[in-house]
């Protein structure tokens, strides 16, 4: 699958008139050729997160900060990296694994937790109020996206509490659905027998913890 994706990407770039060579971000913070990634696709595992750490280091350099904790939060996860005196924390090849599977390749040391904007808030079978690690993802995404999401998420809680601007999400590129967010948080509130705003606050308190 990765090989097909890279071939299609390379072909589309050529058709668009791009003359440079395609390079793919690698999980060790470097780059790989299209052929390398096709032969060893595991090189790209967590590579987007590695790019986030590199970007943070660049920003840190601009503000003359050499000791950083990087925090990259998206729809499904929060990803944390560390830089000490401008040097990235790395894992050695023998201690790298994902979901218990050993990778045997060096990577930037990134700690990932299931806490993102799409993390779903719910009441489990034991009656406990939980948030994540399940996520609404990008499709359908949070109810606030207006794409059919029907479960309460962190983004919905933030919108209900007025912490997101309806008209300035993604720099105005996407309008959020206030009523849909309100509806899913209200449904969760009914299960918990709590006020709507208190439920939304609870979602954020749990995800922050």
Secondary structure by P-SEA (a helix, b strand, c coil): caaaaaaaaaaaaaaacccbbbbbbccccccccaaaaaaccccccaaaaaaaaaaaaaaaaaacccccbbbbbcccbbbbbbbcccccccccccccccccccccccccccccccccccbbbbbccccccccccccccccccccccccccccccaaaaaaaaccccccccccccccccaaaaaaaaaaaaaaacccaaaaaaaaaaaaac
